[in-house]
Amino acid sequence: MSAATEQDAPTQAQRLKAIIGGSTGNLVEWYDWYAYAAFTIYFAPHFFPSEDRTAQLLSAAGIFAVGFLMRPIGAWLMGVYADRHGRKSGLTLSVALMCAGSLLIAVTPGYETIGVAAPLLLVLARLMQGLSIGGEYGASATYLSEMAGKNRRGFFSSFQYVTLIAGQLVAICVLLLLQATLSEAQLDAWGWRIPFFIGGLLAVIVFWLRRGLAETQSFAVAKAQGAPKSGFVELITNHPRETLTVMLLTAGGTIAFYAYSIYMQKFLVITSGLSREVASQINAATLFLFMLLQPVAGALSDRIGRKPLMIGFGVMGVLCTYPIFTTLAVTKDPIVAGLLVMAGLVIVTGYTSINAVVKAELFPAHIRALGVALPYALANTLFGGTAEFVALWFKQAGIEQAFYIYVTVMIAISLTVYVRMRDTAKHSQIQED
């Protein structure tokens, strides 16, 4: 590294400011994304009239999955954009799209008012949000990893999932607050629109916040050196192994995360038989503790490497997923249910806390945002985004336990990748100290 480049390296205070700024935006992005899942139980009847509650949830879950179809497209377009025009530019564009999608859900009339146009507008909103979140992951993962500094890269990059989980947690807390202040009838009628208005307004604030972020040194150096342009052909031609590695290491982790977070709220209601309020409380409490674990595990990876944590997740996930879900299915005690969900989330921490930095460390700077975003988005679309839909489909078919086996098998596939890959902490493509 040249002396000029070293002089351009950010101070620790500048790193911290940038990471806080980037993380705040990430929180709002994921709040908007998860508000849909948190309030599905309330708004599904407005968009999908049916006498069968499972059928309504299945329809809403299908549209949740449709949002994931746009994530690879968003990852491709905005990954290239962030590699060519800067991480800050990519982050700003993604939050603008999320704002538009959230506000569209907030103002869309129900099926009884505009007929089939209601679910179609819901699909459009989710497509916009999917495009946004597809670009957000790659840009934020790259930004946080590049700004963190070599010795604390695992710790600081773990805040991507801290804010991701915090976004989900805020959505659940808004749900709990509305459940406490509004009647069931009010929530069913119009109260479910409130969180989408909140998300849209917060996204406007973050848009202006992100415009003031500093650009990363990695991007500046790659641009100054005239590195090859980021693009799909460049990715699959010169980095096919890394691309496939990201897809396979993501598959098991993302389906486990969505099973224990997004789907779990509904699982506790329709399978365990707990009330919607109790299920929301369990989800909120366990996710809060899960969030606190992320920087602890990230810091641990800076000391012992990334590979041991991923292998730990893989082994424990294979051994414990089926027993946890089968026990949860028959428990009626909220405390026992909470402890079981927490056990699953502790296991998943081995993946969530470090997955962003592992992916970023696999690629050189000129194609890092695209390399992180696109294969991750593809795996997320195939496995994470469809987790809830697949789970509900198995339940409706009367073979719910097949979902537990499915999750276990996907974790086992990812485990084979964790065992065979090099530890990225020791072989990182991020060159800056």
TIKOLLO-466129 format. One record per residue: x, y, z of N, C-alpha, C in turn; residue in one letter. Coordinates in steps of 0.02 Angstrom, whole numbers, padded with zeros to 5 digits, always signed. Each point is the difference from the previous one (the first is absolute). Layout:
BEGIN
XYZXYZXYZa...
This chain:
BEGIN
+00042-00060+00000-00042+00060+00000+00044+00062+00000m-00018+00048-00042+00040+00059-00006-00008+00046+00059s+00048+00047+00006-00005+00048+00055-00061+00043-00007a-00016+00019-00062-00059+00042-00011-00062-00035+00022a-00003-00065-00014-00058-00039+00019-00006-00005+00076t+00058-00010+00033+00000-00005+00072-00024+00065+00032e+00020+00057-00029-00022+00064+00028-00075+00009-00007q-00030-00032-00050-00072+00005-00011-00039-00046+00045d+00033-00045+00036-00035-00047+00043-00039+00037+00055a-00062-00019+00013-00040+00035+00050+00025-00013+00071p-00010+00048+00043+00016-00009+00071-00053-00045+00032t+00014-00023+00061-00049-00042+00035-00065+00037+00011q+00004+00065+00015-00061+00040+00011-00041+00005-00065a+00036+00008-00056-00035+00004-00064-00032-00067-00019q+00036-00054+00016-00027-00067-00012-00065-00009+00039r+00002+00018+00064-00057-00010+00044-00060+00041-00023l+00012+00062-00020-00054+00043-00024-00032-00029-00063k+00042-00024-00045-00026-00028-00063-00040-00064+00013a+00025-00042+00045-00034-00063+00015-00067+00013+00034i-00002+00048+00045-00063+00017+00033-00049+00027-00052i+00024+00044-00044-00044+00028-00051-00026-00053-00047g+00044-00044-00023-00021-00054-00044-00048-00049+00034g+00013-00014+00063-00041-00047+00037-00070+00027+00013s-00006+00064+00013-00065+00030+00012-00045-00008-00061t+00029+00012-00058-00038-00009-00061-00020-00072-00011g+00045-00046+00016-00014-00071-00007-00058-00020+00044n-00003+00028+00061-00055-00015+00047-00067+00019-00030l-00004+00061-00028-00063+00022-00029-00020-00042-00061v+00049-00017-00041-00014-00043-00057-00033-00066+00021e+00030-00031+00051-00025-00065+00022-00064+00006+00041w-00010+00056+00034-00064+00012+00032-00056-00002-00051y+00009+00037-00055-00050+00001-00053-00012-00070-00029d+00053-00037-00009-00005-00067-00029-00038-00047+00047w+00015+00004+00064-00030-00047+00048-00069+00021+00024y-00018+00064-00008-00067+00022+00020-00053-00041-00037a+00014-00017-00062-00046-00041-00038-00014-00067+00035y+00054-00033+00021-00008-00065+00032-00034+00006+00068a+00018+00052+00039-00027+00008+00067-00075+00013+00000a-00025+00034-00052-00071+00019-00002-00041-00041-00049f+00030-00053-00027-00036-00042-00047-00066-00027+00029t+00001-00021+00063-00059-00029+00032-00059+00048-00002i+00015+00066+00001-00054+00050+00002-00022+00022-00069y+00046+00010-00047-00021+00027-00064-00017-00052-00053f+00018-00063+00011-00013-00052-00050-00074-00004-00020a-00049+00005+00047-00071-00004-00020-00021+00057-00046p+00033+00058+00003-00018+00057-00042+00019-00011-00073h+00052-00039-00011+00025-00010-00068-00020-00068-00028f-00014-00049+00044-00014-00068-00023-00060-00028+00038f-00061+00017-00022-00061-00024+00034-00003-00077-00002p-00009-00030+00058-00005-00073+00005-00024-00018+00069s-00033-00057+00006-00023-00024+00066+00055-00038+00036e+00052-00018-00035+00055-00040+00027+00059+00046+00017d+00016+00007+00065+00054+00046+00020+00067-00024-00027r+00012-00065-00001+00063-00025-00027+00007+00017-00074t-00056-00002-00036+00002+00017-00071+00016+00074-00010a-00029+00043+00043+00016+00071-00004+00074+00012+00013q+00027-00032+00053+00070+00009+00016+00044-00028-00055l-00022-00054-00031+00038-00030-00055+00004+00048-00059l-00055+00035-00015+00000+00049-00055+00046+00058+00016s-00004+00026+00062+00043+00055+00020+00074-00021+00000a+00012-00062+00022+00069-00026+00000+00026-00008-00071a-00045-00017-00046+00020-00005-00070+00024+00066-00027g-00035+00054+00018+00022+00067-00022+00064+00020+00036i+00009-00020+00063+00063+00011+00035+00056-00033-00039f-00012-00060-00025+00050-00036-00040+00011+00035-00067a-00054+00028-00030+00006+00036-00063+00049+00058+00007v-00002+00034+00058+00047+00054+00012+00072-00022-00006g+00012-00063+00017+00067-00028-00004+00022-00011-00073f-00049-00007-00045+00018-00009-00070+00035+00060-00029l-00015+00059+00028+00033+00061-00024+00068+00011+00032m+00015-00037+00053+00063+00011+00035+00061-00015-00043r+00000-00055-00040+00058-00009-00044+00008+00055-00051p-00057+00025-00026+00003+00055-00048+00027+00063+00033i-00026+00015+00060+00025+00057+00037+00074-00008+00018g+00019-00061+00019+00070-00014+00017+00045+00011-00060a-00022-00022-00058+00039+00008-00061+00006+00073-00020w-00057+00034-00006+00000+00070-00024+00036+00046+00049l-00018-00005+00064+00029+00047+00049+00068-00023+00025m+00014-00065-00006+00068-00023+00015+00050+00030-00050g-00019-00003-00065+00042+00032-00051+00004+00075+00012v-00057+00030+00017-00002+00072+00012+00046+00020+00058y-00001-00039+00054+00042+00016+00059+00074-00012-00015a+00015-00049-00043+00070-00012-00019+00027+00055-00046d-00044+00027-00042+00022+00049-00049-00006+00072+00024r-00050+00014+00042-00013+00069+00021+00010+00012+00074h+00015-00052+00037+00013+00009+00071-00051-00034+00045g+00023-00022+00059-00044-00033+00047-00054+00047+00025r+00019+00063+00012-00047+00050+00026-00057+00010-00049k+00014+00004-00064-00052+00010-00051-00049-00058-00001s+00027-00061+00006-00043-00059+00001-00046-00001+00060g+00027+00019+00058-00040+00001+00061-00056+00052-00004l+00014+00057-00029-00050+00053-00006-00057-00020-00047t+00017-00031-00056-00050-00022-00048-00045-00054+00030l+00028-00047+00037-00039-00055+00027-00053+00025+00050s+00017+00047+00042-00048+00023+00050-00056+00041-00032v+00013+00033-00056-00052+00037-00035-00053-00048-00027a+00022-00056-00028-00047-00050-00025-00040-00032+00056l+00031-00013+00057-00035-00029+00056-00054+00046+00026m+00014+00065+00001-00048+00050+00022-00063-00002-00044c+00009-00003-00065-00056-00001-00046-00043-00062+00009a+00032-00058+00009-00037-00062+00009-00040-00001+00064g+00029+00024+00054-00035+00001+00064-00061+00046-00001s+00007+00058-00029-00056+00047-00004-00056-00027-00045l+00018-00037-00052-00051-00029-00043-00043-00050+00038l+00031-00042+00041-00039-00047+00041-00046+00038+00048i+00025+00054+00028-00038+00039+00050-00064+00029-00029a+00000+00018-00064-00058+00036-00028-00043-00043-00046v+00019-00062-00013-00039-00042-00046-00066-00022+00032t-00057+00013-00033-00065-00023+00026-00004-00077-00001p-00049-00027+00035-00008-00072+00004-00037-00030-00059g-00006-00066+00000-00032-00037-00055-00072+00020-00008y-00036+00012+00054-00070+00018-00004-00010+00067-00035e+00051+00043+00000-00006+00066-00030+00021+00001-00074t+00057-00030-00016+00026+00004-00068+00010-00069-00033i-00024-00052+00033+00003-00066-00029+00070-00027-00009g+00012-00032-00057+00063-00034-00012+00059+00049-00003v-00014+00065-00010+00053+00050-00001+00036+00003+00067a-00034-00017+00055+00031+00003+00066+00059-00047+00007a-00008-00066-00013+00058-00044+00003+00053+00016-00053p-00021+00026-00057+00048+00018-00052+00045+00059+00023l-00031+00049+00033+00040+00056+00027+00045-00023+00056l-00024-00049+00039+00042-00028+00053+00061-00034-00031l-00011-00036-00054+00056-00032-00036+00049+00053-00025v-00025+00054-00029+00043+00053-00025+00043+00030+00056l-00031+00012+00058+00037+00027+00056+00055-00047+00023a-00016-00065+00002+00050-00048+00021+00056-00007-00052r-00016+00008-00063+00052-00002-00052+00048+00058+00009l-00027+00059+00015+00042+00059+00012+00044-00011+00061m-00029-00027+00053+00039-00012+00061+00052-00055-00011q-00018-00050-00041+00049-00052-00015+00059+00027-00039g-00014+00044-00049+00054+00033-00037+00045+00039+00046l-00030+00035+00047+00038+00040+00048+00043-00043+00046s-00030-00050+00030+00036-00039+00050+00054-00043-00034i-00011-00018-00064+00051-00037-00037+00063+00040-00007g-00007+00065-00013+00059+00043-00005+00027+00019+00068g-00043+00005+00050+00020+00021+00067+00051-00048+00031e-00013-00064-00006+00043-00049+00034+00072+00006-00024y+00010-00002-00066+00067+00003-00027+00036+00065+00016g-00036+00056-00008+00030+00065+00013+00018+00009+00073a-00046-00020+00045+00013+00010+00072+00052-00049+00026s-00002-00063-00024+00050-00048+00021+00070+00022-00022a+00004+00024-00061+00064+00023-00026+00023+00063+00036t-00045+00046+00010+00016+00063+00033+00026-00011+00071y-00037-00040+00040+00020-00012+00069+00067-00038+00003l+00009-00050-00043+00062-00039+00000+00060+00042-00019s-00008+00045-00049+00055+00041-00023+00017+00056+00049e-00049+00024+00037+00012+00055+00047+00025-00025+00068m-00004-00065+00013+00011-00025+00068+00073+00000+00022a+00047-00013-00044+00069-00009+00020+00015-00073+00011g+00061-00021-00015+00019-00071-00002-00013-00037+00065k+00021+00028+00056-00003-00036+00063-00069-00004+00032n-00047+00041-00024-00067+00000+00030-00053-00008-00053r+00019-00031-00056-00046-00007-00055-00060-00045+00017r+00013-00054+00035-00055-00044+00020-00048+00034+00047g+00028+00038+00049-00042+00034+00049-00044+00053-00033f+00030+00045-00039-00039+00055-00029-00048-00024-00054f+00021-00048-00041-00045-00023-00052-00059-00039+00029s+00007-00026+00061-00056-00035+00032-00059+00047+00012s+00013+00065-00001-00054+00048+00012-00049+00003-00058f+00018-00031-00057-00050-00006-00053-00058-00042+00024q+00015-00055+00033-00055-00042+00026-00029+00028+00064y+00039+00038+00038-00029+00035+00058-00056+00046-00024v+00014+00040-00051-00050+00046-00025-00054-00036-00039t+00017-00054-00035-00050-00040-00034-00050-00028+00051l+00026-00028+00053-00044-00028+00052-00037+00056+00037i+00036+00056+00011-00033+00057+00033-00059+00025-00041a+00008+00000-00066-00055+00020-00043-00060-00045+00009g+00013-00065+00003-00054-00048+00012-00029+00009+00070q+00043+00014+00049-00021+00009+00069-00043+00062+00007l+00020+00054-00033-00041+00061+00002-00068-00012-00031v-00003-00038-00054-00064-00017-00031-00044-00039+00049a+00030-00046+00036-00039-00039+00049-00021+00043+00059i+00044+00045+00022-00017+00045+00056-00057+00047-00020c+00001+00024-00062-00056+00040-00025-00064-00041+00002v+00005-00063-00019-00058-00045+00004-00025-00007+00072l+00046-00011+00047-00020-00007+00070-00032+00064+00027l+00028+00057-00020-00027+00063+00022-00071+00011-00027l-00009-00016-00063-00066+00008-00030-00050-00050+00030l+00024-00061+00016-00043-00048+00032-00022+00024+00069q+00044+00038+00033-00016+00024+00068-00044+00062-00001a+00001+00039-00054-00036+00064-00001-00062-00001-00044t-00004-00047-00047-00059-00004-00043-00037-00065+00014l-00064+00001-00014-00040-00062+00006+00016-00047-00058s-00020-00062+00008+00010-00049-00054-00036+00023-00064e-00059+00027+00008-00039+00023-00058+00035+00059-00035a+00029+00046+00040+00035+00057-00030+00063-00022-00037q+00036-00047+00029+00060-00026-00034-00019-00035-00065l-00052-00039+00002-00022-00035-00061-00024+00048-00053d-00032+00055+00021-00031+00045-00048+00050+00048-00031a+00040+00035+00041+00045+00052-00027+00067+00006+00037w+00005-00027+00060+00061+00008+00039+00062-00030-00032g-00010-00052-00041+00057-00033-00033+00035+00047-00050w-00033+00054-00021+00031+00046-00047+00053+00045+00033r-00006+00011+00066+00043+00047+00035+00074-00016-00008i+00022-00063+00009+00072-00015-00005+00029+00015-00068p-00040-00005-00053+00025+00014-00067+00009+00075-00011f-00044+00040+00029+00010+00073-00001+00063+00018+00039f+00011-00030+00058+00060+00013+00040+00062-00017-00040i+00000-00058-00032+00058-00020-00039+00016+00047-00057g-00052+00023-00035+00011+00046-00054+00030+00066+00022g-00024+00026+00057+00026+00063+00026+00072-00007+00025l+00015-00055+00033+00069-00012+00023+00048-00006-00058l-00023-00032-00054+00043-00009-00059+00018+00068-00031a-00046+00048+00002+00015+00067-00025+00057+00031+00040v-00002-00008+00066+00053+00027+00043+00067-00033-00016i-00001-00066-00008+00062-00036-00014+00028+00018-00068v-00043+00015-00047+00024+00021-00066+00047+00060+00006f-00020+00049+00039+00042+00059+00010+00062-00016+00042w-00007-00046+00047+00057-00020+00042+00054-00033-00043l-00021-00044-00044+00048-00037-00041+00036+00044-00051r-00031+00054-00019+00033+00045-00047+00063+00031+00029r+00006+00000+00068+00058+00030+00032+00053-00050+00021g-00008-00065-00018+00049-00050+00020+00066+00009-00040l+00055-00021+00031+00064-00001-00033+00006-00062-00044a+00037+00006-00055+00012-00057-00044+00056-00042+00029e+00002-00064-00017+00052-00044+00027+00066+00007-00037t+00054-00015+00034+00066+00003-00029+00008-00053-00055q-00029-00059+00010+00006-00053-00049-00027+00020-00067s-00059+00032+00000-00029+00022-00063+00044+00053-00033f+00024+00048+00040+00041+00054-00027+00064-00028-00032a+00032-00048+00032+00062-00029-00026-00014-00039-00064v-00053-00041+00000-00017-00039-00060-00014+00046-00059a-00035+00054+00012-00015+00047-00054+00062+00035-00025k+00045+00020+00047+00061+00035-00020+00047-00046-00039a-00001-00064+00014+00045-00047-00033-00028-00025-00067q-00060+00021-00017-00029-00021-00063-00016-00074-00004g-00028-00027+00055-00017-00071+00003-00055-00016-00051a-00007-00064-00020-00053-00019-00048-00069+00020+00026p-00045+00014-00047-00067+00021+00020-00040-00060+00026k-00039+00014+00052-00043-00051+00029-00055-00018-00050s-00018-00064-00002-00054-00022-00043-00010-00075+00006g-00056-00024-00025-00017-00071+00006+00051-00045-00034f+00020+00019-00060+00048-00041-00038+00067-00003+00038v+00022+00057+00026+00062+00002+00039-00005-00046+00061e-00058+00000+00032-00010-00040+00061+00004-00074-00015l-00038-00024-00049-00003-00072-00012+00060-00026-00038i+00035+00045-00036+00059-00021-00038+00062-00005+00043t+00011+00050+00042+00061+00003+00039-00007-00019+00074n-00063-00006+00024-00010-00017+00070-00055-00053+00009h+00001-00053-00041-00055-00050+00005+00002-00040+00066p+00060-00016+00024+00005-00039+00062-00027+00040+00059r+00019+00063+00005-00023+00042+00055-00075+00010-00003e-00026+00008-00061-00072+00010-00009-00039-00060+00024t+00022-00060-00020-00034-00061+00022+00007-00010+00075l+00058+00018+00027+00011-00006+00072-00050+00042+00039t-00010+00062-00022-00048+00044+00034-00070-00030-00002v-00021-00026-00057-00067-00030-00005-00008-00058+00048m+00048-00045+00001-00007-00061+00040+00008+00014+00075l+00045+00046+00019+00007+00013+00071-00060+00040+00027l-00036+00034-00045-00059+00038+00019-00062-00045+00008t-00006-00052-00040-00061-00039-00004-00024-00024+00068a+00042-00035+00037-00021-00026+00065-00010+00054+00051g+00043+00051+00000-00006+00053+00049-00062+00041-00008g-00018+00016-00063-00057+00044-00011-00066-00036+00015t-00005-00064-00017-00063-00035+00014-00008-00010+00075i+00055-00012+00036-00004-00007+00072-00021+00066+00033a+00030+00055-00024-00017+00065+00028-00073+00017-00010f-00026-00010-00060-00070+00016-00014-00047-00048+00037y+00020-00062+00009-00042-00047+00036-00009+00020+00073a+00054+00024+00032-00002+00017+00071-00022+00072+00012y-00003+00041-00052-00019+00070+00012-00066+00017-00035s-00001+00001-00066-00060+00020-00037-00057-00050+00010i+00013-00064-00013-00054-00050+00004-00019-00017+00071y+00046+00009+00048-00013-00023+00067-00061+00032+00032m-00013+00063-00013-00057+00034+00029-00065-00036-00019q-00006-00020-00063-00059-00035-00024-00001-00073+00024k+00058-00030+00002+00005-00070+00023-00027-00007+00072f+00018+00048+00042-00023-00003+00070-00075+00008+00006l-00031+00033-00049-00073+00010+00001-00037-00060-00030v+00019-00018-00061-00041-00049-00036+00021-00073+00013i+00059-00011+00029+00021-00068+00016+00003-00011+00076t+00035+00043+00036+00005-00008+00073-00066+00019+00034s-00040+00043-00031-00064+00018+00028+00002+00058+00049g+00055+00038+00001+00004+00059+00043-00037+00058-00031l-00018+00049+00041-00035+00058-00026+00046+00044-00042s-00030+00043-00041+00041+00044-00042+00042+00047+00043r-00028+00023+00056+00037+00046+00044+00059-00035+00032e-00010-00060+00025+00054-00037+00033+00055-00017-00051v-00021-00020-00060+00048-00016-00052+00043+00061-00017a-00032+00059-00004+00037+00061-00014+00049+00017+00055s-00021-00011+00063+00044+00014+00057+00061-00046+00000q-00011-00064-00014+00056-00048-00004+00047+00020-00056i-00028+00018-00057+00041+00019-00057+00042+00062+00016n-00031+00049+00033+00036+00061+00017+00056-00013+00050a-00014-00038+00052+00050-00013+00052+00060-00039-00027a-00014-00052-00038+00055-00042-00026+00041+00037-00052t-00032+00040-00042+00037+00038-00050+00044+00054+00032l-00023+00028+00056+00041+00050+00035+00064-00032+00026f-00006-00058+00031+00060-00035+00025+00044-00022-00058l-00031-00023-00053+00036-00020-00060+00041+00058-00028f-00030+00059-00001+00034+00060-00025+00062+00015+00041m-00004-00007+00066+00057+00014+00044+00057-00049-00010l-00015-00059-00024+00052-00051-00010+00044+00014-00061l-00026+00038-00048+00035+00009-00064+00070+00030+00008q+00008+00059+00033+00068+00028+00007+00046-00043+00043p-00028-00037+00047+00042-00045+00041+00031-00054-00044v-00042-00031-00042+00025-00051-00045+00046+00030-00054a-00017+00060-00023+00043+00033-00050+00069+00014+00028g+00003+00024+00062+00064+00014+00032+00039-00065+00010a-00035-00054+00017+00032-00065+00008+00032-00023-00065l-00032+00014-00056+00027-00020-00065+00065+00038-00016s+00008+00061+00027+00062+00037-00010+00058-00033+00037d-00016-00039+00051+00052-00033+00040+00015-00071-00025r-00053-00038-00014+00010-00071-00017-00012-00016-00073i-00024+00049-00039-00014-00012-00070-00075-00009-00013g-00019+00004-00064-00071-00007-00018-00022-00073-00004r+00045-00043-00022-00018-00069-00015-00027-00039+00060k+00031+00005+00060-00027-00037+00057-00073+00017+00016p-00018+00064-00007-00069+00019+00015-00049-00030-00050l+00019+00001-00064-00045-00027-00051-00007-00076+00007m+00054-00033+00015-00004-00073+00011-00043-00016+00061i+00007+00041+00052-00041-00010+00060-00074+00006-00016g-00018+00050-00040-00070+00007-00021-00022-00062-00039f+00042-00021-00048-00019-00056-00042-00012-00064+00039g+00047-00017+00044-00006-00062+00039-00061+00002+00046v-00006+00054+00038-00056+00005+00047-00067+00006-00036m+00000+00033-00057-00061+00006-00039-00025-00068-00025g+00046-00041-00023-00018-00066-00024-00026-00044+00057v+00031+00005+00058-00018-00043+00057-00064+00023+00035l-00013+00065+00001-00052+00027+00046-00063+00026-00034c+00000+00013-00064-00058+00031-00032-00063-00042+00008t+00003-00063-00017-00059-00044+00004-00025-00006+00072y+00042-00014+00049-00025-00004+00069-00031+00065+00025p+00029+00057-00018-00027+00065+00023-00070+00010-00028i-00010-00011-00065-00065+00013-00030-00053-00050+00023f+00019-00063+00007-00050-00050+00022-00021+00013+00071t+00045+00023+00042-00018+00017+00069-00043+00063+00003t+00019+00050-00040-00040+00062-00003-00071-00013-00023l-00009-00048-00044-00066-00013-00029-00050-00023+00053a+00023-00030+00055-00046-00027+00050+00002+00037+00066v+00044+00049+00008+00004+00036+00064-00055+00052+00004t-00026+00008+00060-00051+00051+00014+00026+00052+00049k+00060-00010+00025+00029+00045+00050+00040+00054-00036d-00018+00065+00007+00035+00054-00034+00074+00003+00019p+00018-00015+00062+00070+00003+00021+00040-00054-00035i-00027-00061-00001+00035-00055-00036+00007+00017-00074v-00054+00027-00029+00003+00019-00070+00054+00052-00013a+00003+00050+00044+00051+00053-00007+00070-00028+00004g+00012-00046+00047+00066-00029+00008+00020-00042-00062l-00048-00035-00028+00014-00040-00060+00016+00044-00060l-00039+00053-00009+00014+00047-00054+00069+00032+00009v+00016+00018+00062+00064+00031+00014+00058-00048-00014m-00010-00064+00015+00052-00049-00014+00014-00003-00076a-00053+00002-00039+00009+00000-00073+00037+00062-00024g-00017+00058+00028+00032+00062-00021+00073+00004+00022l+00016-00029+00058+00071-00002+00021+00040-00041-00050v-00028-00055-00023+00035-00040-00051+00010+00039-00064i-00053+00035-00022+00003+00038-00063+00050+00058+00004v+00016+00023+00060+00048+00055+00008+00067-00015-00032t+00020-00063-00001+00063-00018-00031+00003+00018-00074g-00059+00005-00031-00003+00023-00070-00013+00075-00005y-00052+00023+00034-00023+00070-00010+00052+00051+00019t+00038-00012+00053+00046+00050+00026+00057+00016-00047s+00018-00047-00044+00061+00009-00041-00012-00011-00074i-00061-00016-00020-00010-00017-00071+00017+00058-00046n-00014+00062+00021+00013+00057-00043+00075+00009-00013a+00039-00003+00053+00072+00011-00008+00033-00057-00037v-00024-00061+00010+00028-00058-00035-00009+00009-00075v-00059+00022-00021-00013+00010-00071+00041+00058-00028k+00004+00054+00038+00039+00058-00023+00074-00017-00008a+00026-00043+00045+00071-00017-00001+00018-00047-00058e-00051-00027-00034+00013-00045-00055+00016+00035-00066l-00020+00065-00006+00004+00034-00064+00045+00062+00002f+00033+00016-00057+00038+00062-00005-00048+00060-00003p+00026+00059+00013-00042+00059+00010-00042+00018-00061a+00027-00008-00061-00035+00025-00059-00064-00037-00015h-00009-00060+00030-00061-00039-00013-00030-00026+00066i+00021+00029+00055-00020-00026+00066-00075+00008+00013r-00029+00057-00013-00071+00010+00014-00043-00048-00040a+00015-00009-00063-00037-00047-00042+00013-00072+00022l+00062-00016+00015+00018-00068+00021-00033-00020+00065g-00008+00047+00045-00035-00013+00063-00075-00005-00012v-00027+00046-00039-00072+00008-00005-00035-00052-00043a+00026-00013-00061-00038-00041-00047-00006-00073+00021l+00055-00036+00014-00008-00069+00021-00038-00007+00065p+00009+00048+00046-00039+00000+00062-00074+00007-00015y-00017+00047-00045-00071+00011-00016-00031-00060-00034a+00038-00034-00043-00025-00060-00032-00015-00054+00051l+00046-00011+00046-00012-00050+00053-00058+00020+00045a-00005+00065+00014-00054+00024+00042-00067-00009-00034n-00003+00013-00065-00062-00009-00037-00022-00073+00000t+00048-00044-00011-00016-00072-00005-00018-00031+00068l+00033+00023+00053-00007-00034+00064-00029+00044+00056f+00027+00060+00010-00025+00042+00054-00069+00027-00015g-00010+00028-00059-00063+00030-00018-00058-00049-00005g+00016-00062-00015-00053-00051-00006-00009-00041+00063t+00039+00013+00052-00003-00042+00061-00069-00002+00030a-00030+00059+00009-00067+00003+00030-00052-00032-00046e+00005+00013-00064-00048-00029-00048+00005-00076+00001f+00061-00026-00002+00010-00073+00001-00026-00030+00065v+00014+00033+00056-00023-00025+00065-00076-00004+00002a-00034+00053-00023-00073+00001+00000-00029-00051-00050l+00035-00009-00056-00022-00050-00049+00003-00070+00030w+00055-00016+00033+00006-00065+00033-00054-00008+00053f-00014+00052+00037-00051-00004+00053-00068-00013-00031k-00016+00037-00052-00065-00009-00032-00007-00070-00031q+00056-00028-00021+00000-00068-00029+00000-00054+00054a+00006+00019+00063-00002-00048+00055+00066-00034+00014g+00055+00028-00025+00066-00031+00011+00049+00054+00026i-00020+00034+00053+00038+00057+00024+00072-00018+00019e+00010-00061+00024+00068-00020+00021+00049-00003-00059q-00026-00004-00061+00044+00000-00058+00039+00066-00004a-00029+00054+00026+00035+00064+00000+00060-00002+00045f-00005-00032+00058+00057-00005+00045+00058-00038-00032y-00018-00052-00037+00051-00040-00035+00032+00042-00056i-00041+00038-00035+00024+00042-00054+00052+00050+00025y-00015+00033+00056+00047+00048+00029+00065-00035+00020v-00005-00058+00029+00059-00037+00022+00044-00018-00059t-00030-00023-00054+00038-00020-00059+00037+00060-00030v-00032+00058-00002+00032+00059-00028+00058+00024+00043m-00006-00005+00065+00056+00017+00045+00058-00049-00012i-00016-00063-00010+00052-00050-00013+00039+00016-00064a-00035+00023-00052+00033+00018-00062+00049+00058+00012i-00023+00051+00037+00044+00056+00015+00059-00021+00043s-00011-00047+00045+00054-00024+00043+00058-00029-00041l-00015-00035-00054+00054-00027-00042+00043+00056-00029t-00031+00057-00015+00037+00058-00025+00044+00030+00054v-00028+00007+00060+00038+00029+00056+00063-00041+00014y-00007-00065-00003+00057-00044+00016+00055+00006-00053v-00019+00008-00063+00048-00002-00054+00031+00068-00017r-00033+00055+00017+00025+00066-00021+00056+00025+00046m+00041+00045-00027+00052+00031+00041-00030+00051+00047r+00035+00012+00056-00024+00050+00048+00014+00069-00029d-00052+00038-00015+00008+00065-00033+00035+00051+00044t-00001-00009+00066+00035+00047+00044+00075-00002-00013a+00025-00057-00022+00071-00009-00014+00017+00009-00074k-00050-00001-00043+00011+00005-00072-00048+00051-00030h-00004+00060+00030-00048+00050-00021+00022+00038-00062s-00049+00016-00044+00013+00041-00058-00006+00074+00016q-00022+00017+00060-00001+00070+00021+00070+00018+00024i+00033+00044-00037+00071+00012+00011+00016+00052+00054q-00046+00045+00014+00014+00055+00047+00005-00025+00071e+00043+00034+00040+00008-00016+00071-00057+00029+00041d
